[in-house]
Amino acid sequence: MLWRLWDSDGVYAFRHSPAAIIAASVAILILGGALFAPWIAQSNPYDLSSFSLIDGLLPPVWQEFGDPRFPLGTDDQGRDMISAILYGARLSLLIGLSAMVIATVLGVSLGLAAGYYGGRFDAIVMRIADVQLALPAILTALLIDGIARGILPPSSIENLRVVVLTIAIALSLWVNFARTARASTFVERNKEYVQAAMIMGQHPLRVMFIHILPNIMGPLLVIMTVDLASAILLEATLSFLGIGLPADSPSLGTLIRIGMQFLLSGEWWILWVPTLFLVALVVSINILGDFLRDTFNPRLR
Amino acid sequence: MVYFILKRLIQSVFVMLAVALIAFSLFRFVGDPVSQMTGVETSVEDRERLREDLGLNDPFALQFYRFSSDMLRGDFGFSYRTRQPVSEMIATRLPATLELGIVSLIISLLVGIPAGVFTALRPRGFATQAILLTTLVGVSIPTFVIGIVLIFLFGVQLGWLPTFGRGGTTDLGGWTTSFLTVDGWRSLILPALTLGVYQLTLTMRLVRAEMLEVMRSDYIRFATARGIPYRKLHFKHALSNTMIPVITIIGLQFGGVIAFSIVTESVFQWPGMGLLFLESIRFVDIPVMGVYLVVIAFFFVLVNLLVDMLYILIDPRLRVKEAS
């Protein structure tokens, strides 16, 4: 069983692509670091008692005045940079992953239904998708965020930041899933196995999700990886713009925003450490996405 | 041809109506306009009177009609935050954003098209592989990080260029331009580069893909056999046939330029519409948000209309079809 997996096409291509192996290692390393942040990180950046101002603005350990307790230095509050990044990545990945999952479920359901039923429902969904496609994702997310600020009472808004941000990102990314799912469903619907299932009188939902969905998973998987990268980037951008998460629960974007204040002074690590971390994360996910696309789409090989 | 343009015009009007409807719903249903305009000490009767005066008790369709016709006359209402007319706020910010967008678009075309042609003509060369790898990294790096890197390199380390604001501008009867002073140009370089990089990679990849396709076609092979000089073959016969999809994408990209100008303007504190939009979101200034949306949609529609007309100029087949 394991041997068959090892020998399958996808794994074979993976074993022979150094770029994919490096990208996957980086991604897994960051994912693991973010997941186990509370156990790995030496201090909790949300807990004011775990760091002190005396340790503020210490450079990385290889520079003069570096402190071995803080390998990548500290920020102005005395927070350990490594801990801040791990917790920041945790938040960024949490928002990115949940936004991607919501967008997938929403987009694939709408796309499947549009492709399966066709007709007026299909036309309505696709017109909405067209309009949204003309608006860039970041504009949509900003608008949804602005609307949420207007509708929600000001007292609850700070507690709901993460939820609002996740939904705003998810709603700006569903279109890709819907269009791809619809196009593939159109092709599958006329195949014999679907026709047979329909004639047997199976429930449309069952036909869509049990019969068609597994056969259109390939391209969807590729979009999921690419959109995970987009979601993380969107969150980082929104937080950088000061629209996303507040400074007391920093995601990677917020950390970069804070680091910008030190651009002109000598404390380069406060800005560049989280920036490099974010870029490494996004580039490795994008490389994996490229790899998956080449593997699942033999025409492009 | 007249029919073709007329059809596009009518479609554009419908798009604008849809956007105006969204902007109006924003204004009408997100938050209460009356409580935004009045203070805590305003009595209930005064509020009701204001509601009646503003026509907020009228039917939805009538309100929307009034809203749209006001917009057509250039009356965009007042900002909740600054109490200024929104039209004035937008007008002072518009030149900055448009100049930034146009210069970055020109950069992306001037570099992107030749790079795309080059990489398509030498698909296996070392330079091509290097360029393609660079663009892959370029796509993955967020716009704001590119901006920060440019500021760090050219502003902080080398000290060559200013890193925020527009620098010296000249007022041409309400239109402030950066184009007439050296300082203005120097301030423009970094933001325009930041905004141009992403468009540049897109343009290059598209031109390359189209070029590869065209180079394989029969008429190019035939033209080669006829002994047409390579320069003429590549840039006249081949490139002009890649222009239709390229122009379409440039039209569609305009939305992207606007969206990323929000990010770029924030990084460089560029006093354009994007910065205004960000402030309006932070302070839930609904009228400004709505008008920003309408103005962006207007330019989007306008650019795509121009693109459609360019088709007719570029592609002789469209003219023939109309004639027959």
Chai-1 contact restraints between the chains, C-beta under 6 A:
chainA,res_idxA,chainB,res_idxB,connection_type,confidence,min_distance_angstrom,max_distance_angstrom,comment,restraint_id
A,A134,B,G255,contact,1.0,0.0,6.0,A-B,restraint_1
A,P136,B,G255,contact,1.0,0.0,6.0,A-B,restraint_2
A,P136,B,G256,contact,1.0,0.0,6.0,A-B,restraint_3
A,P136,B,A259,contact,1.0,0.0,6.0,A-B,restraint_4
A,I138,B,A259,contact,1.0,0.0,6.0,A-B,restraint_5
A,L139,B,A259,contact,1.0,0.0,6.0,A-B,restraint_6
A,L142,B,I281,contact,1.0,0.0,6.0,A-B,restraint_7
A,G146,B,I281,contact,1.0,0.0,6.0,A-B,restraint_8
A,G146,B,M289,contact,1.0,0.0,6.0,A-B,restraint_9
A,I147,B,V30,contact,1.0,0.0,6.0,A-B,restraint_10
A,R149,B,V284,contact,1.0,0.0,6.0,A-B,restraint_11
A,G150,B,V30,contact,1.0,0.0,6.0,A-B,restraint_12
A,G150,B,G31,contact,1.0,0.0,6.0,A-B,restraint_13
A,G150,B,V284,contact,1.0,0.0,6.0,A-B,restraint_14
A,I151,B,V30,contact,1.0,0.0,6.0,A-B,restraint_15
A,L233,B,P142,contact,1.0,0.0,6.0,A-B,restraint_16
A,T237,B,P142,contact,1.0,0.0,6.0,A-B,restraint_17
A,F240,B,F144,contact,1.0,0.0,6.0,A-B,restraint_18
A,L241,B,S266,contact,1.0,0.0,6.0,A-B,restraint_19
A,T275,B,V145,contact,1.0,0.0,6.0,A-B,restraint_20
A,V279,B,I141,contact,1.0,0.0,6.0,A-B,restraint_21
A,V282,B,S140,contact,1.0,0.0,6.0,A-B,restraint_22
A,V283,B,S140,contact,1.0,0.0,6.0,A-B,restraint_23
A,N286,B,S140,contact,1.0,0.0,6.0,A-B,restraint_24
